[in-house]
Amino acid sequence: MSYLILLVLIAGPLILALVAFADRRRRSANNSYAGEIIDRWTRTGYSTTGPTESFWLRIRTDDGGELTVCVDGVSYEKLKTGDRVMRTPATRRPVRPKQAP
């Protein structure tokens, strides 16, 4: 009987953590939007390993809302204020839509 209690106490929190992680990934994958970059900035933080930099974009979506997203340095350098961007479930970061030839 004590092994069953031990199993529940160990496996229960682990299962809950896995379910929460899977749900967060599912919701993140469904976050699609299209819009225009209206602002961009960087933030420098300090930790025990030294300074860290984060890159942010503010996007006005086509439905009139605004959202702020954190991107990697490469995406930050490629995208400028005024650029049209979109994110689909197939892309992890905002990208410029492909132009029709």
C-alpha positions in Angstrom: 0.0 0.0 0.0 2.8 2.5 0.8 4.3 1.9 -2.7 1.0 3.0 -4.2 1.0 6.2 -2.2 4.6 6.9 -3.1 3.8 6.3 -6.8 0.9 8.7 -6.6 2.9 11.4 -4.9 5.7 11.1 -7.4 3.8 10.5 -10.6 0.9 12.9 -10.0 2.9 16.1 -10.1 4.9 14.9 -13.0 1.8 14.1 -15.0 0.3 17.5 -14.1 3.5 19.3 -15.3 3.5 17.4 -18.6 -0.1 18.2 -19.2 0.5 21.9 -18.5 3.5 21.9 -20.8 1.6 20.3 -23.6 -1.3 22.7 -23.2 1.0 25.7 -23.3 2.6 24.4 -26.5 -0.8 23.8 -28.1 -2.0 27.3 -27.3 1.3 28.8 -28.5 1.0 26.9 -31.8 -2.5 28.3 -32.4 -1.3 32.0 -32.0 -1.6 33.2 -35.6 -1.6 36.9 -36.5 -0.8 39.3 -39.3 0.0 43.0 -38.9 2.5 45.8 -39.0 5.5 46.5 -36.7 4.9 49.8 -35.0 7.8 49.8 -32.5 10.9 47.7 -31.7 13.3 47.8 -28.8 15.9 45.9 -26.8 16.3 45.3 -23.1 19.5 44.5 -21.3 19.3 42.4 -18.2 22.1 41.3 -15.9 22.5 37.9 -14.4 25.3 35.9 -12.8 26.6 34.9 -16.2 26.7 38.6 -17.4 24.6 40.9 -19.4 21.7 39.4 -21.5 19.8 41.1 -24.3 16.2 40.5 -25.3 14.6 41.8 -28.5 11.0 43.0 -28.6 8.5 44.0 -31.3 5.1 45.7 -30.9 2.7 44.7 -33.7 -0.6 46.3 -34.7 -2.7 43.4 -35.9 -5.1 43.5 -38.8 -8.0 43.2 -36.4 -6.9 46.5 -34.7 -5.3 45.0 -31.6 -1.7 45.4 -30.5 0.6 42.7 -29.2 4.2 42.6 -28.0 6.4 39.7 -28.9 9.9 38.7 -28.0 12.1 37.5 -30.9 15.6 36.3 -31.4 18.4 38.7 -32.5 18.4 37.5 -36.1 14.7 38.2 -36.6 15.1 41.6 -34.8 17.8 42.6 -37.3 15.7 41.5 -40.3 12.5 43.2 -39.3 12.1 47.0 -39.1 9.4 49.4 -38.0 6.7 49.6 -40.7 7.3 46.0 -42.0 4.3 43.8 -42.5 4.7 40.6 -40.6 2.7 37.4 -40.0 2.9 34.4 -37.8 1.2 31.1 -38.6 1.1 27.8 -36.7 3.9 26.6 -39.1 6.3 29.4 -38.1 7.7 30.0 -34.7 8.5 33.7 -35.2 7.0 36.6 -37.1 8.1 36.7 -40.7 7.5 38.9 -43.7 4.8 37.5 -46.0 6.1 36.3 -49.3 5.5 38.7 -52.2 3.7 37.4 -55.2 5.9 37.6 -58.4 
